Amino acid sequence: MSSAPRVAAVTGGSAGIGKAICADLLAQGYEVISLARRAPDIDHPKLHGIEVDLMDRAATAEAAAELARRFEVTTLIHNAGVIRAALLPDVQLGDLDALVDLHLGAAVQLAQAVLPAMRAQRFGRIVLMSSRAAVGLATRTSYSATKAGMIGMARTWALELAPEGIMVNVVAPGPIRTDMFHDVVAAGSDKERALAASIPVRRLGESEDVARAVRFFVEPANGFVTGQVLYVCGGTSVGSLAL
């Protein structure tokens, strides 16, 4: 376990939560590969970038093959996400398909690509980034459905892979102050202030809050925790939330 290579792939690593996760892993001594539409802007000798649109299955397959060819990945964090908010009458099936490809399909493709390296080491850590919205939130039909699907998928993988030393867990954030969040709730707005006041801890989350949760799950010593969901949500998963 202690000799397992600390090489982590992080999707959506160029901004927001993904960028915070990359920075945190780099601080822990990991070699980190960001898979995102843009190159990461962190200047670090152990940070690498593979530019890819993870909603494109063919492009994701190419990126996954490159990742497996160039790196011996034993830690995979699938963080990339998109919301596509709409009330039920306005939900577009094209949006649902796109989020299935991004949240679920890309997770499968990347996990399949790195699994041989994990099996060879008999060690692996997979963290899927779900959302507090998995328990339900207005305007989130496609987002909530696919983020909830990630939880079921992770639990299934946890059962399949645990005998090989591969732990699979889920972090479910929200609401977190990121560009994606502010696309829905304007920064500094009355709506943002009201939302923060409605959260049990009385503040919005920060990307670093989520990165610390990911750090726990990927730590090599934590080999007796698998198939679990950790909500990093200020208590909103046990209360109510109105955006």
Secondary structure, 3 states (H helix, E strand, C coil): CCCCCCEEEEECCCCHHHHHHHHHHHHCCCEEEEEECCCCCCCCCCEEEEECCCCCHHHHHHHHHHHHHHCCCCEEEECCCCCCCECHHHCCHHHHHHHHHHHHHHHHHHHHHHHHHHHHHCCEEEEEECCHHHHCCCCEHHHHHHHHHHHHHHHHHHHHHHHHCEEEEEEEECCECCHHHHHHCCCCCHHHHHHHHHCCCCCCECHHHHHHHHHHHHCCCCCCCCCCEEEECCCHHHCCCCC
